[in-house]
Amino acid sequence: MAAELHVELVAADRSVWSGEATLVVARTASGDIGVMPGHQPLLGVLESGPVTIRTVEGNTVVAAVHGGFISFADNKLSLLAEIAELADEIDVERAERALERAKSVTDGAAERRADVRLRAVSGR
């Protein structure tokens, strides 16, 4: 079993993150899943939620992901998201305002997107 896996996190408009990792945790339609080197092949639907990547250097990369697909085979993990942004790219104040605005107009989808962005920043 290899000690690392290659990860590609891609949004519809750009490559968000690429590198070697020891663990990736993502939310799927079937629940949260952790993928480590040597995991069984999988194909699943990504739900909105934070994706946590533990790099081979021991760092943690967190991204807010909204929809898409996850695929793993031959120690290569692909996260193909409709929307994805790294936690350090998120403007917290803007996300908080978006969450309040979505709550005030009862926009469930916008509220979920804003909530995921804030959870990614806080590491929850």
Backbone as XML, in Angstrom:
<?xml version="1.0"?>
<chain id="A" units="angstrom">
  <residue number="1" name="MET">
    <atom name="N" x="0.842" y="-1.182" z="0.000"/>
    <atom name="CA" x="0.000" y="0.000" z="0.000"/>
    <atom name="C" x="0.889" y="1.248" z="0.000"/>
  </residue>
  <residue number="2" name="ALA">
    <atom name="N" x="0.589" y="2.199" z="-0.870"/>
    <atom name="CA" x="1.334" y="3.447" z="-0.937"/>
    <atom name="C" x="1.026" y="4.300" z="0.284"/>
  </residue>
  <residue number="3" name="ALA">
    <atom name="N" x="1.967" y="5.155" z="0.667"/>
    <atom name="CA" x="1.783" y="5.995" z="1.846"/>
    <atom name="C" x="1.122" y="7.322" z="1.504"/>
  </residue>
  <residue number="4" name="GLU">
    <atom name="N" x="0.840" y="7.536" z="0.234"/>
    <atom name="CA" x="0.211" y="8.794" z="-0.166"/>
    <atom name="C" x="-0.680" y="8.567" z="-1.373"/>
  </residue>
  <residue number="5" name="LEU">
    <atom name="N" x="-1.557" y="9.540" z="-1.598"/>
    <atom name="CA" x="-2.421" y="9.492" z="-2.764"/>
    <atom name="C" x="-2.365" y="10.846" z="-3.451"/>
  </residue>
  <residue number="6" name="HIS">
    <atom name="N" x="-2.582" y="10.833" z="-4.731"/>
    <atom name="CA" x="-2.576" y="12.087" z="-5.487"/>
    <atom name="C" x="-4.000" y="12.633" z="-5.507"/>
  </residue>
  <residue number="7" name="VAL">
    <atom name="N" x="-4.134" y="13.926" z="-5.173"/>
    <atom name="CA" x="-5.445" y="14.561" z="-5.068"/>
    <atom name="C" x="-5.541" y="15.708" z="-6.063"/>
  </residue>
  <residue number="8" name="GLU">
    <atom name="N" x="-6.666" y="15.764" z="-6.763"/>
    <atom name="CA" x="-7.001" y="16.881" z="-7.645"/>
    <atom name="C" x="-8.365" y="17.398" z="-7.214"/>
  </residue>
  <residue number="9" name="LEU">
    <atom name="N" x="-8.412" y="18.654" z="-6.756"/>
    <atom name="CA" x="-9.678" y="19.315" z="-6.427"/>
    <atom name="C" x="-9.908" y="20.357" z="-7.510"/>
  </residue>
  <residue number="10" name="VAL">
    <atom name="N" x="-10.949" y="20.136" z="-8.307"/>
    <atom name="CA" x="-11.218" y="20.981" z="-9.466"/>
    <atom name="C" x="-12.633" y="21.520" z="-9.383"/>
  </residue>
  <residue number="11" name="ALA">
    <atom name="N" x="-12.778" y="22.825" z="-9.598"/>
    <atom name="CA" x="-14.098" y="23.448" z="-9.698"/>
    <atom name="C" x="-14.430" y="23.602" z="-11.175"/>
  </residue>
  <residue number="12" name="ALA">
    <atom name="N" x="-15.650" y="23.977" z="-11.459"/>
    <atom name="CA" x="-16.075" y="24.131" z="-12.852"/>
    <atom name="C" x="-15.215" y="25.159" z="-13.596"/>
  </residue>
  <residue number="13" name="ASP">
    <atom name="N" x="-14.684" y="26.149" z="-12.859"/>
    <atom name="CA" x="-13.961" y="27.233" z="-13.515"/>
    <atom name="C" x="-12.446" y="27.221" z="-13.321"/>
  </residue>
  <residue number="14" name="ARG">
    <atom name="N" x="-11.919" y="26.277" z="-12.486"/>
    <atom name="CA" x="-10.470" y="26.300" z="-12.238"/>
    <atom name="C" x="-10.013" y="25.085" z="-11.456"/>
  </residue>
  <residue number="15" name="SER">
    <atom name="N" x="-8.706" y="24.869" z="-11.477"/>
    <atom name="CA" x="-8.091" y="23.882" z="-10.600"/>
    <atom name="C" x="-7.873" y="24.563" z="-9.260"/>
  </residue>
  <residue number="16" name="VAL">
    <atom name="N" x="-8.415" y="23.989" z="-8.192"/>
    <atom name="CA" x="-8.374" y="24.618" z="-6.874"/>
    <atom name="C" x="-7.153" y="24.165" z="-6.076"/>
  </residue>
  <residue number="17" name="TRP">
    <atom name="N" x="-6.872" y="22.861" z="-6.065"/>
    <atom name="CA" x="-5.724" y="22.337" z="-5.327"/>
    <atom name="C" x="-5.315" y="21.008" z="-5.922"/>
  </residue>
  <residue number="18" name="SER">
    <atom name="N" x="-4.012" y="20.779" z="-5.964"/>
    <atom name="CA" x="-3.478" y="19.529" z="-6.469"/>
    <atom name="C" x="-2.235" y="19.189" z="-5.662"/>
  </residue>
  <residue number="19" name="GLY">
    <atom name="N" x="-2.095" y="17.931" z="-5.288"/>
    <atom name="CA" x="-0.906" y="17.534" z="-4.549"/>
    <atom name="C" x="-1.047" y="16.155" z="-3.956"/>
  </residue>
  <residue number="20" name="GLU">
    <atom name="N" x="-0.072" y="15.821" z="-3.123"/>
    <atom name="CA" x="-0.040" y="14.513" z="-2.487"/>
    <atom name="C" x="-0.604" y="14.632" z="-1.071"/>
  </residue>
  <residue number="21" name="ALA">
    <atom name="N" x="-1.374" y="13.624" z="-0.666"/>
    <atom name="CA" x="-2.027" y="13.655" z="0.633"/>
    <atom name="C" x="-2.003" y="12.267" z="1.266"/>
  </residue>
  <residue number="22" name="THR">
    <atom name="N" x="-2.249" y="12.259" z="2.575"/>
    <atom name="CA" x="-2.351" y="11.000" z="3.308"/>
    <atom name="C" x="-3.794" y="10.688" z="3.677"/>
  </residue>
  <residue number="23" name="LEU">
    <atom name="N" x="-4.664" y="11.727" z="3.663"/>
    <atom name="CA" x="-6.071" y="11.543" z="4.024"/>
    <atom name="C" x="-6.899" y="12.681" z="3.440"/>
  </residue>
  <residue number="24" name="VAL">
    <atom name="N" x="-8.073" y="12.336" z="2.920"/>
    <atom name="CA" x="-9.038" y="13.336" z="2.461"/>
    <atom name="C" x="-10.400" y="12.947" z="3.042"/>
  </residue>
  <residue number="25" name="VAL">
    <atom name="N" x="-11.079" y="13.943" z="3.637"/>
    <atom name="CA" x="-12.419" y="13.716" z="4.179"/>
    <atom name="C" x="-13.379" y="14.621" z="3.423"/>
  </residue>
  <residue number="26" name="ALA">
    <atom name="N" x="-14.455" y="14.035" z="2.914"/>
    <atom name="CA" x="-15.442" y="14.791" z="2.138"/>
    <atom name="C" x="-16.842" y="14.301" z="2.488"/>
  </residue>
  <residue number="27" name="ARG">
    <atom name="N" x="-17.827" y="15.148" z="2.210"/>
    <atom name="CA" x="-19.230" y="14.789" z="2.446"/>
    <atom name="C" x="-19.817" y="14.285" z="1.133"/>
  </residue>
  <residue number="28" name="THR">
    <atom name="N" x="-20.404" y="13.088" z="1.172"/>
    <atom name="CA" x="-21.053" y="12.520" z="-0.005"/>
    <atom name="C" x="-22.537" y="12.344" z="0.276"/>
  </residue>
  <residue number="29" name="ALA">
    <atom name="N" x="-23.271" y="11.964" z="-0.746"/>
    <atom name="CA" x="-24.702" y="11.708" z="-0.583"/>
    <atom name="C" x="-24.949" y="10.574" z="0.406"/>
  </residue>
  <residue number="30" name="SER">
    <atom name="N" x="-23.955" y="9.699" z="0.602"/>
    <atom name="CA" x="-24.077" y="8.579" z="1.536"/>
    <atom name="C" x="-23.538" y="8.897" z="2.922"/>
  </residue>
  <residue number="31" name="GLY">
    <atom name="N" x="-23.006" y="10.109" z="3.109"/>
    <atom name="CA" x="-22.419" y="10.494" z="4.392"/>
    <atom name="C" x="-20.967" y="10.905" z="4.217"/>
  </residue>
  <residue number="32" name="ASP">
    <atom name="N" x="-20.322" y="11.247" z="5.313"/>
    <atom name="CA" x="-18.917" y="11.639" z="5.259"/>
    <atom name="C" x="-18.066" y="10.422" z="4.943"/>
  </residue>
  <residue number="33" name="ILE">
    <atom name="N" x="-17.001" y="10.647" z="4.167"/>
    <atom name="CA" x="-16.102" y="9.560" z="3.800"/>
    <atom name="C" x="-14.666" y="10.030" z="3.955"/>
  </residue>
  <residue number="34" name="GLY">
    <atom name="N" x="-13.833" y="9.148" z="4.469"/>
    <atom name="CA" x="-12.404" y="9.401" z="4.552"/>
    <atom name="C" x="-11.708" y="8.491" z="3.558"/>
  </residue>
  <residue number="35" name="VAL">
    <atom name="N" x="-10.824" y="9.066" z="2.770"/>
    <atom name="CA" x="-10.098" y="8.289" z="1.769"/>
    <atom name="C" x="-8.609" y="8.370" z="2.091"/>
  </residue>
  <residue number="36" name="MET">
    <atom name="N" x="-8.001" y="7.183" z="2.243"/>
    <atom name="CA" x="-6.571" y="7.081" z="2.514"/>
    <atom name="C" x="-5.933" y="6.273" z="1.383"/>
  </residue>
  <residue number="37" name="PRO">
    <atom name="N" x="-4.613" y="6.287" z="1.282"/>
    <atom name="CA" x="-3.958" y="5.468" z="0.266"/>
    <atom name="C" x="-4.415" y="4.015" z="0.364"/>
  </residue>
  <residue number="38" name="GLY">
    <atom name="N" x="-4.645" y="3.392" z="-0.779"/>
    <atom name="CA" x="-5.066" y="2.005" z="-0.814"/>
    <atom name="C" x="-6.559" y="1.791" z="-0.643"/>
  </residue>
  <residue number="39" name="HIS">
    <atom name="N" x="-7.331" y="2.869" z="-0.553"/>
    <atom name="CA" x="-8.786" y="2.762" z="-0.404"/>
    <atom name="C" x="-9.366" y="2.018" z="-1.606"/>
  </residue>
  <residue number="40" name="GLN">
    <atom name="N" x="-10.495" y="1.371" z="-1.388"/>
    <atom name="CA" x="-11.193" y="0.712" z="-2.490"/>
    <atom name="C" x="-11.636" y="1.759" z="-3.506"/>
  </residue>
  <residue number="41" name="PRO">
    <atom name="N" x="-11.660" y="1.408" z="-4.792"/>
    <atom name="CA" x="-12.157" y="2.369" z="-5.797"/>
    <atom name="C" x="-13.567" y="2.826" z="-5.432"/>
  </residue>
  <residue number="42" name="LEU">
    <atom name="N" x="-13.858" y="4.084" z="-5.724"/>
    <atom name="CA" x="-15.186" y="4.602" z="-5.425"/>
    <atom name="C" x="-15.566" y="5.687" z="-6.416"/>
  </residue>
  <residue number="43" name="LEU">
    <atom name="N" x="-16.860" y="5.867" z="-6.541"/>
    <atom name="CA" x="-17.436" y="6.959" z="-7.318"/>
    <atom name="C" x="-18.661" y="7.396" z="-6.540"/>
  </residue>
  <residue number="44" name="GLY">
    <atom name="N" x="-18.724" y="8.699" z="-6.222"/>
    <atom name="CA" x="-19.843" y="9.172" z="-5.428"/>
    <atom name="C" x="-20.220" y="10.597" z="-5.770"/>
  </residue>
  <residue number="45" name="VAL">
    <atom name="N" x="-21.338" y="11.018" z="-5.213"/>
    <atom name="CA" x="-21.850" y="12.374" z="-5.402"/>
    <atom name="C" x="-21.427" y="13.202" z="-4.196"/>
  </residue>
  <residue number="46" name="LEU">
    <atom name="N" x="-20.775" y="14.341" z="-4.463"/>
    <atom name="CA" x="-20.388" y="15.255" z="-3.391"/>
    <atom name="C" x="-21.581" y="16.101" z="-2.963"/>
  </residue>
  <residue number="47" name="GLU">
    <atom name="N" x="-21.734" y="16.242" z="-1.668"/>
    <atom name="CA" x="-22.717" y="17.151" z="-1.101"/>
    <atom name="C" x="-21.978" y="18.423" z="-0.694"/>
  </residue>
  <residue number="48" name="SER">
    <atom name="N" x="-22.705" y="19.496" z="-0.475"/>
    <atom name="CA" x="-22.088" y="20.715" z="0.024"/>
    <atom name="C" x="-21.508" y="20.449" z="1.400"/>
  </residue>
  <residue number="49" name="GLY">
    <atom name="N" x="-20.271" y="20.856" z="1.582"/>
    <atom name="CA" x="-19.604" y="20.682" z="2.866"/>
    <atom name="C" x="-18.130" y="20.955" z="2.739"/>
  </residue>
  <residue number="50" name="PRO">
    <atom name="N" x="-17.459" y="21.048" z="3.873"/>
    <atom name="CA" x="-16.016" y="21.226" z="3.827"/>
    <atom name="C" x="-15.328" y="19.939" z="3.374"/>
  </residue>
  <residue number="51" name="VAL">
    <atom name="N" x="-14.251" y="20.084" z="2.627"/>
    <atom name="CA" x="-13.370" y="18.975" z="2.273"/>
    <atom name="C" x="-12.057" y="19.251" z="2.989"/>
  </residue>
  <residue number="52" name="THR">
    <atom name="N" x="-11.580" y="18.255" z="3.720"/>
    <atom name="CA" x="-10.328" y="18.401" z="4.461"/>
    <atom name="C" x="-9.280" y="17.486" z="3.851"/>
  </residue>
  <residue number="53" name="ILE">
    <atom name="N" x="-8.133" y="18.072" z="3.528"/>
    <atom name="CA" x="-7.028" y="17.339" z="2.912"/>
    <atom name="C" x="-5.837" y="17.410" z="3.855"/>
  </residue>
  <residue number="54" name="ARG">
    <atom name="N" x="-5.327" y="16.264" z="4.280"/>
    <atom name="CA" x="-4.109" y="16.209" z="5.100"/>
    <atom name="C" x="-2.964" y="15.922" z="4.135"/>
  </residue>
  <residue number="55" name="THR">
    <atom name="N" x="-2.078" y="16.896" z="3.958"/>
    <atom name="CA" x="-0.983" y="16.757" z="2.997"/>
    <atom name="C" x="0.116" y="15.855" z="3.556"/>
  </residue>
  <residue number="56" name="VAL">
    <atom name="N" x="0.993" y="15.369" z="2.668"/>
    <atom name="CA" x="2.092" y="14.517" z="3.111"/>
    <atom name="C" x="3.058" y="15.280" z="4.008"/>
  </residue>
  <residue number="57" name="GLU">
    <atom name="N" x="3.070" y="16.607" z="3.912"/>
    <atom name="CA" x="3.920" y="17.421" z="4.780"/>
    <atom name="C" x="3.315" y="17.597" z="6.169"/>
  </residue>
  <residue number="58" name="GLY">
    <atom name="N" x="2.069" y="17.137" z="6.365"/>
    <atom name="CA" x="1.424" y="17.267" z="7.656"/>
    <atom name="C" x="0.540" y="18.502" z="7.780"/>
  </residue>
  <residue number="59" name="ASN">
    <atom name="N" x="0.427" y="19.281" z="6.712"/>
    <atom name="CA" x="-0.449" y="20.452" z="6.714"/>
    <atom name="C" x="-1.882" y="20.015" z="6.436"/>
  </residue>
  <residue number="60" name="THR">
    <atom name="N" x="-2.819" y="20.894" z="6.770"/>
    <atom name="CA" x="-4.228" y="20.632" z="6.491"/>
    <atom name="C" x="-4.749" y="21.712" z="5.563"/>
  </residue>
  <residue number="61" name="VAL">
    <atom name="N" x="-5.359" y="21.280" z="4.464"/>
    <atom name="CA" x="-5.991" y="22.177" z="3.501"/>
    <atom name="C" x="-7.486" y="21.940" z="3.607"/>
  </residue>
  <residue number="62" name="VAL">
    <atom name="N" x="-8.250" y="23.022" z="3.770"/>
    <atom name="CA" x="-9.706" y="22.897" z="3.867"/>
    <atom name="C" x="-10.322" y="23.727" z="2.743"/>
  </residue>
  <residue number="63" name="ALA">
    <atom name="N" x="-11.330" y="23.161" z="2.090"/>
    <atom name="CA" x="-12.036" y="23.862" z="1.015"/>
    <atom name="C" x="-13.535" y="23.728" z="1.238"/>
  </residue>
  <residue number="64" name="ALA">
    <atom name="N" x="-14.263" y="24.765" z="0.853"/>
    <atom name="CA" x="-15.722" y="24.713" z="0.834"/>
    <atom name="C" x="-16.120" y="24.200" z="-0.547"/>
  </residue>
  <residue number="65" name="VAL">
    <atom name="N" x="-16.860" y="23.105" z="-0.577"/>
    <atom name="CA" x="-17.245" y="22.467" z="-1.835"/>
    <atom name="C" x="-18.763" y="22.416" z="-1.912"/>
  </residue>
  <residue number="66" name="HIS">
    <atom name="N" x="-19.288" y="22.728" z="-3.082"/>
    <atom name="CA" x="-20.732" y="22.739" z="-3.299"/>
    <atom name="C" x="-21.057" y="21.862" z="-4.499"/>
  </residue>
  <residue number="67" name="GLY">
    <atom name="N" x="-21.461" y="20.632" z="-4.233"/>
    <atom name="CA" x="-21.886" y="19.714" z="-5.279"/>
    <atom name="C" x="-20.752" y="19.196" z="-6.132"/>
  </residue>
  <residue number="68" name="GLY">
    <atom name="N" x="-21.019" y="18.118" z="-6.829"/>
    <atom name="CA" x="-20.035" y="17.545" z="-7.740"/>
    <atom name="C" x="-19.895" y="16.052" z="-7.539"/>
  </residue>
  <residue number="69" name="PHE">
    <atom name="N" x="-18.708" y="15.556" z="-7.882"/>
    <atom name="CA" x="-18.443" y="14.117" z="-7.832"/>
    <atom name="C" x="-17.091" y="13.850" z="-7.210"/>
  </residue>
  <residue number="70" name="ILE">
    <atom name="N" x="-16.959" y="12.665" z="-6.600"/>
    <atom name="CA" x="-15.697" y="12.196" z="-6.052"/>
    <atom name="C" x="-15.394" y="10.854" z="-6.694"/>
  </residue>
  <residue number="71" name="SER">
    <atom name="N" x="-14.139" y="10.665" z="-7.087"/>
    <atom name="CA" x="-13.731" y="9.433" z="-7.747"/>
    <atom name="C" x="-12.353" y="9.041" z="-7.224"/>
  </residue>
  <residue number="72" name="PHE">
    <atom name="N" x="-12.183" y="7.756" z="-6.901"/>
    <atom name="CA" x="-10.891" y="7.268" z="-6.433"/>
    <atom name="C" x="-10.571" y="5.946" z="-7.092"/>
  </residue>
  <residue number="73" name="ALA">
    <atom name="N" x="-9.362" y="5.838" z="-7.665"/>
    <atom name="CA" x="-8.840" y="4.599" z="-8.223"/>
    <atom name="C" x="-7.332" y="4.748" z="-8.376"/>
  </residue>
  <residue number="74" name="ASP">
    <atom name="N" x="-6.603" y="3.678" z="-8.162"/>
    <atom name="CA" x="-5.147" y="3.656" z="-8.351"/>
    <atom name="C" x="-4.438" y="4.775" z="-7.582"/>
  </residue>
  <residue number="75" name="ASN">
    <atom name="N" x="-4.879" y="5.013" z="-6.346"/>
    <atom name="CA" x="-4.309" y="6.051" z="-5.480"/>
    <atom name="C" x="-4.379" y="7.449" z="-6.075"/>
  </residue>
  <residue number="76" name="LYS">
    <atom name="N" x="-5.397" y="7.686" z="-6.908"/>
    <atom name="CA" x="-5.669" y="9.013" z="-7.459"/>
    <atom name="C" x="-7.096" y="9.390" z="-7.079"/>
  </residue>
  <residue number="77" name="LEU">
    <atom name="N" x="-7.233" y="10.507" z="-6.351"/>
    <atom name="CA" x="-8.535" y="10.987" z="-5.909"/>
    <atom name="C" x="-8.873" y="12.254" z="-6.676"/>
  </residue>
  <residue number="78" name="SER">
    <atom name="N" x="-10.024" y="12.250" z="-7.324"/>
    <atom name="CA" x="-10.503" y="13.426" z="-8.044"/>
    <atom name="C" x="-11.769" y="13.920" z="-7.372"/>
  </residue>
  <residue number="79" name="LEU">
    <atom name="N" x="-11.769" y="15.206" z="-7.046"/>
    <atom name="CA" x="-12.950" y="15.876" z="-6.508"/>
    <atom name="C" x="-13.349" y="16.909" z="-7.547"/>
  </residue>
  <residue number="80" name="LEU">
    <atom name="N" x="-14.430" y="16.648" z="-8.255"/>
    <atom name="CA" x="-14.890" y="17.511" z="-9.331"/>
    <atom name="C" x="-16.112" y="18.260" z="-8.823"/>
  </residue>
  <residue number="81" name="ALA">
    <atom name="N" x="-15.918" y="19.515" z="-8.448"/>
    <atom name="CA" x="-16.964" y="20.278" z="-7.774"/>
    <atom name="C" x="-17.594" y="21.307" z="-8.693"/>
  </residue>
  <residue number="82" name="GLU">
    <atom name="N" x="-18.873" y="21.566" z="-8.451"/>
    <atom name="CA" x="-19.540" y="22.663" z="-9.160"/>
    <atom name="C" x="-18.901" y="23.981" z="-8.733"/>
  </residue>
  <residue number="83" name="ILE">
    <atom name="N" x="-18.727" y="24.160" z="-7.421"/>
    <atom name="CA" x="-18.084" y="25.339" z="-6.849"/>
    <atom name="C" x="-17.151" y="24.861" z="-5.750"/>
  </residue>
  <residue number="84" name="ALA">
    <atom name="N" x="-15.942" y="25.403" z="-5.688"/>
    <atom name="CA" x="-15.010" y="25.077" z="-4.614"/>
    <atom name="C" x="-14.090" y="26.262" z="-4.380"/>
  </residue>
  <residue number="85" name="GLU">
    <atom name="N" x="-13.819" y="26.527" z="-3.104"/>
    <atom name="CA" x="-12.865" y="27.573" z="-2.765"/>
    <atom name="C" x="-12.124" y="27.178" z="-1.502"/>
  </residue>
  <residue number="86" name="LEU">
    <atom name="N" x="-10.834" y="27.466" z="-1.487"/>
    <atom name="CA" x="-10.014" y="27.168" z="-0.322"/>
    <atom name="C" x="-10.415" y="28.073" z="0.831"/>
  </residue>
  <residue number="87" name="ALA">
    <atom name="N" x="-10.310" y="27.556" z="2.045"/>
    <atom name="CA" x="-10.713" y="28.315" z="3.228"/>
    <atom name="C" x="-9.995" y="29.656" z="3.307"/>
  </residue>
  <residue number="88" name="ASP">
    <atom name="N" x="-8.716" y="29.695" z="2.926"/>
    <atom name="CA" x="-7.981" y="30.965" z="3.033"/>
    <atom name="C" x="-8.351" y="31.968" z="1.941"/>
  </residue>
  <residue number="89" name="GLU">
    <atom name="N" x="-9.176" y="31.560" z="0.988"/>
    <atom name="CA" x="-9.681" y="32.479" z="-0.040"/>
    <atom name="C" x="-11.018" y="33.116" z="0.361"/>
  </residue>
  <residue number="90" name="ILE">
    <atom name="N" x="-11.631" y="32.610" z="1.424"/>
    <atom name="CA" x="-12.975" y="33.040" z="1.800"/>
    <atom name="C" x="-12.918" y="34.301" z="2.649"/>
  </residue>
  <residue number="91" name="ASP">
    <atom name="N" x="-13.690" y="35.284" z="2.256"/>
    <atom name="CA" x="-13.850" y="36.520" z="3.019"/>
    <atom name="C" x="-14.932" y="36.248" z="4.073"/>
  </residue>
  <residue number="92" name="VAL">
    <atom name="N" x="-14.511" y="36.128" z="5.324"/>
    <atom name="CA" x="-15.426" y="35.742" z="6.403"/>
    <atom name="C" x="-16.570" y="36.736" z="6.552"/>
  </residue>
  <residue number="93" name="GLU">
    <atom name="N" x="-16.266" y="38.025" z="6.547"/>
    <atom name="CA" x="-17.325" y="39.029" z="6.723"/>
    <atom name="C" x="-18.343" y="38.948" z="5.589"/>
  </residue>
  <residue number="94" name="ARG">
    <atom name="N" x="-17.864" y="38.768" z="4.379"/>
    <atom name="CA" x="-18.768" y="38.649" z="3.231"/>
    <atom name="C" x="-19.641" y="37.401" z="3.368"/>
  </residue>
  <residue number="95" name="ALA">
    <atom name="N" x="-19.040" y="36.284" z="3.793"/>
    <atom name="CA" x="-19.795" y="35.046" z="3.972"/>
    <atom name="C" x="-20.840" y="35.202" z="5.076"/>
  </residue>
  <residue number="96" name="GLU">
    <atom name="N" x="-20.485" y="35.894" z="6.162"/>
    <atom name="CA" x="-21.452" y="36.126" z="7.234"/>
    <atom name="C" x="-22.617" y="36.984" z="6.748"/>
  </residue>
  <residue number="97" name="ARG">
    <atom name="N" x="-22.318" y="38.021" z="5.955"/>
    <atom name="CA" x="-23.383" y="38.857" z="5.403"/>
    <atom name="C" x="-24.279" y="38.048" z="4.468"/>
  </residue>
  <residue number="98" name="ALA">
    <atom name="N" x="-23.670" y="37.190" z="3.652"/>
    <atom name="CA" x="-24.448" y="36.346" z="2.734"/>
    <atom name="C" x="-25.354" y="35.402" z="3.506"/>
  </residue>
  <residue number="99" name="LEU">
    <atom name="N" x="-24.857" y="34.859" z="4.617"/>
    <atom name="CA" x="-25.673" y="33.966" z="5.433"/>
    <atom name="C" x="-26.870" y="34.711" z="6.019"/>
  </residue>
  <residue number="100" name="GLU">
    <atom name="N" x="-26.638" y="35.891" z="6.556"/>
    <atom name="CA" x="-27.743" y="36.679" z="7.118"/>
    <atom name="C" x="-28.759" y="37.066" z="6.044"/>
  </residue>
  <residue number="101" name="ARG">
    <atom name="N" x="-28.259" y="37.459" z="4.880"/>
    <atom name="CA" x="-29.153" y="37.842" z="3.772"/>
    <atom name="C" x="-29.995" y="36.646" z="3.346"/>
  </residue>
  <residue number="102" name="ALA">
    <atom name="N" x="-29.378" y="35.483" z="3.231"/>
    <atom name="CA" x="-30.105" y="34.273" z="2.819"/>
    <atom name="C" x="-31.164" y="33.889" z="3.843"/>
  </residue>
  <residue number="103" name="LYS">
    <atom name="N" x="-30.841" y="34.050" z="5.129"/>
    <atom name="CA" x="-31.820" y="33.736" z="6.173"/>
    <atom name="C" x="-32.999" y="34.702" z="6.114"/>
  </residue>
  <residue number="104" name="SER">
    <atom name="N" x="-32.722" y="35.967" z="5.817"/>
    <atom name="CA" x="-33.790" y="36.968" z="5.821"/>
    <atom name="C" x="-34.763" y="36.785" z="4.662"/>
  </residue>
  <residue number="105" name="VAL">
    <atom name="N" x="-34.312" y="36.207" z="3.563"/>
    <atom name="CA" x="-35.204" y="36.000" z="2.416"/>
    <atom name="C" x="-35.597" y="34.531" z="2.270"/>
  </residue>
  <residue number="106" name="THR">
    <atom name="N" x="-35.251" y="33.730" z="3.260"/>
    <atom name="CA" x="-35.563" y="32.306" z="3.277"/>
    <atom name="C" x="-35.109" y="31.603" z="2.001"/>
  </residue>
  <residue number="107" name="ASP">
    <atom name="N" x="-33.819" y="31.779" z="1.690"/>
    <atom name="CA" x="-33.194" y="31.113" z="0.537"/>
    <atom name="C" x="-32.327" y="29.982" z="1.079"/>
  </residue>
  <residue number="108" name="GLY">
    <atom name="N" x="-32.892" y="28.801" z="1.163"/>
    <atom name="CA" x="-32.203" y="27.655" z="1.753"/>
    <atom name="C" x="-30.899" y="27.302" z="1.066"/>
  </residue>
  <residue number="109" name="ALA">
    <atom name="N" x="-30.870" y="27.341" z="-0.258"/>
    <atom name="CA" x="-29.651" y="26.987" z="-0.990"/>
    <atom name="C" x="-28.533" y="27.984" z="-0.702"/>
  </residue>
  <residue number="110" name="ALA">
    <atom name="N" x="-28.855" y="29.267" z="-0.729"/>
    <atom name="CA" x="-27.843" y="30.294" z="-0.446"/>
    <atom name="C" x="-27.384" y="30.198" z="1.010"/>
  </residue>
  <residue number="111" name="GLU">
    <atom name="N" x="-28.308" y="29.876" z="1.894"/>
    <atom name="CA" x="-27.959" y="29.729" z="3.311"/>
    <atom name="C" x="-26.981" y="28.568" z="3.491"/>
  </residue>
  <residue number="112" name="ARG">
    <atom name="N" x="-27.222" y="27.430" z="2.826"/>
    <atom name="CA" x="-26.324" y="26.278" z="2.919"/>
    <atom name="C" x="-24.945" y="26.623" z="2.363"/>
  </residue>
  <residue number="113" name="ARG">
    <atom name="N" x="-24.895" y="27.339" z="1.226"/>
    <atom name="CA" x="-23.596" y="27.713" z="0.645"/>
    <atom name="C" x="-22.799" y="28.594" z="1.602"/>
  </residue>
  <residue number="114" name="ALA">
    <atom name="N" x="-23.453" y="29.599" z="2.178"/>
    <atom name="CA" x="-22.774" y="30.502" z="3.104"/>
    <atom name="C" x="-22.321" y="29.745" z="4.353"/>
  </residue>
  <residue number="115" name="ASP">
    <atom name="N" x="-23.162" y="28.860" z="4.856"/>
    <atom name="CA" x="-22.821" y="28.081" z="6.044"/>
    <atom name="C" x="-21.604" y="27.195" z="5.781"/>
  </residue>
  <residue number="116" name="VAL">
    <atom name="N" x="-21.549" y="26.554" z="4.626"/>
    <atom name="CA" x="-20.414" y="25.695" z="4.280"/>
    <atom name="C" x="-19.138" y="26.525" z="4.203"/>
  </residue>
  <residue number="117" name="ARG">
    <atom name="N" x="-19.218" y="27.704" z="3.611"/>
    <atom name="CA" x="-18.039" y="28.570" z="3.509"/>
    <atom name="C" x="-17.521" y="28.914" z="4.899"/>
  </residue>
  <residue number="118" name="LEU">
    <atom name="N" x="-18.423" y="29.256" z="5.826"/>
    <atom name="CA" x="-18.006" y="29.605" z="7.183"/>
    <atom name="C" x="-17.465" y="28.388" z="7.934"/>
  </residue>
  <residue number="119" name="ARG">
    <atom name="N" x="-18.045" y="27.210" z="7.716"/>
    <atom name="CA" x="-17.535" y="25.996" z="8.362"/>
    <atom name="C" x="-16.147" y="25.655" z="7.843"/>
  </residue>
  <residue number="120" name="ALA">
    <atom name="N" x="-15.895" y="25.876" z="6.555"/>
    <atom name="CA" x="-14.570" y="25.599" z="5.988"/>
    <atom name="C" x="-13.523" y="26.513" z="6.613"/>
  </residue>
  <residue number="121" name="VAL">
    <atom name="N" x="-13.862" y="27.776" z="6.808"/>
    <atom name="CA" x="-12.923" y="28.723" z="7.408"/>
    <atom name="C" x="-12.635" y="28.360" z="8.857"/>
  </residue>
  <residue number="122" name="SER">
    <atom name="N" x="-13.663" y="27.943" z="9.587"/>
    <atom name="CA" x="-13.471" y="27.637" z="11.014"/>
    <atom name="C" x="-12.969" y="26.228" z="11.239"/>
  </residue>
  <residue number="123" name="GLY">
    <atom name="N" x="-12.900" y="25.409" z="10.174"/>
    <atom name="CA" x="-12.415" y="24.051" z="10.306"/>
    <atom name="C" x="-13.422" y="23.088" z="10.885"/>
  </residue>
  <residue number="124" name="ARG">
    <atom name="N" x="-14.720" y="23.452" z="10.880"/>
    <atom name="CA" x="-15.759" y="22.553" z="11.421"/>
    <atom name="C" x="-16.294" y="21.664" z="10.334"/>
  </residue>
</chain>
